[in-house]
Amino acid sequence: MTLSTDDSLDAPETVSTLRVEKVKGSHLFKIMGYSLQRNIERGKFLESATFSVGGYDWSITFYPNGYLNAQDDYTSVFVCLKTEAQLVQAQPSFTFLDQDENPLSEKRTTKVFKFNNNVNKDADFGFLNFVKRSTFESVLKDDCLLIRCTVTAFKDFPVEVEPACPLRVPPPDVQQLSLLLEAGYGADVIFEVNGVTFNAHKCILALRSQVFRAQFFGPLKEKSDTIIKIEDMDAQVFKSLLHFMYSQTIPEFEEINGSEKKHMAQHLLVAADRYDLERLKIICQNILYNTMDTSNVVALLSLAEMHNCIHLKTGCLKFLACPEILGDVVATKEFQCLVRSHPLILKELFELARSSPKLKDVGASVGI
């Protein structure tokens, strides 16, 4: 049967899309005991652990005495593509840092380099004459050399074919709920926190939190004509908690300094755990994880243990397992008090840092 032009059927229009995105990531390569490695042969290198950027694996190779054809007294540094791939386009940069991670020297390229470790084995890029040894060896502290490599990879996402959509549907505007909180329209519950009152809406709170759902609509629900008093919580923390439940954001964090931010994140994590707000709890863990140092790691580990924060606890244990950090921390009263209250923490640390004599002394004092 032959179709005439009038019998033809129109196929729906389709659209194909290829997405190319920049994915940026960094890796810090710490070389402890640099003086023991500085005199290795020219052309010999030290290699970092493998790290991932843009779905590809990379590593840093550092030549303390330079690559074979480098100038005298110069170091060489390269980033190597470890994943077998036909072609990966990326822009690398390298930075020498001091002990406080402030940049001492930096080199970057403005060109996009093509990594290919299949055909021509052209899988690394870097700087043959990076930095003179004489310019940085005099400022090293604790015999530790820090090199940060930042890789900006250009990643192609698969071509997607789908029916054309004539209109783009805008994302839902959850910020309208925060306006409802600020205006107080239709509020049907009042909270009192340290003398400060807050109006809110039971349905929204119950939607976000199983704890509030049980409190308002469960068998032991609160009477509708009472003011609910919140004990053991700062008013500003509860205000931030309410704001998050309405908007899923905590913009107050962008307006406060580092120490106040850490303080607020700790208290907000406790509140998130109290009201079963898992997303807020994860946000607070990430903030605290990124502000961890020797002055607060014991307090963060205790907080993580009390509130079942696995991500934060794992980060604290790995941080403490570093020999140069562990020796200073285990001697403190705060750490010894923590392991007496939670001896399992010490057992987990043993798995990561078995060779520390100071750790064994603390273990013996608590019967481990």
Secondary structure, DSSP 8 states (H G I E B T S, - for coil): ----GGG------EEEEEEEEEEEEEEEEEEETGGGTTTS-TT--EE---EEETTEEEEEEEETT--TT--TTB-EEEEEE-S--S-EEEEEEEEEE-TT--EEEEEE-SS-EEEBSSSS-B-EEEESS--BHHHHGGG-BTTEEEEEEEEEEEEEEEEEEEE--SS------THHHHHHHHHTTT--EEEEETTEEEEE-HHHHHHH-HHHHHHHHSTT---TTS-EE--S--HHHHHHHHHHHHHS--GGGGGS-HHHHHHHHHHHHHHHHHTT-HHHHHHHHHHHHHT--TTTHHHHHHHHHHTT-HHHHHHHHHHHTSHHHHHHHTTSHHHHHHHHH-HHHHHHHHHH-TT-HHHHHHHHHTT-
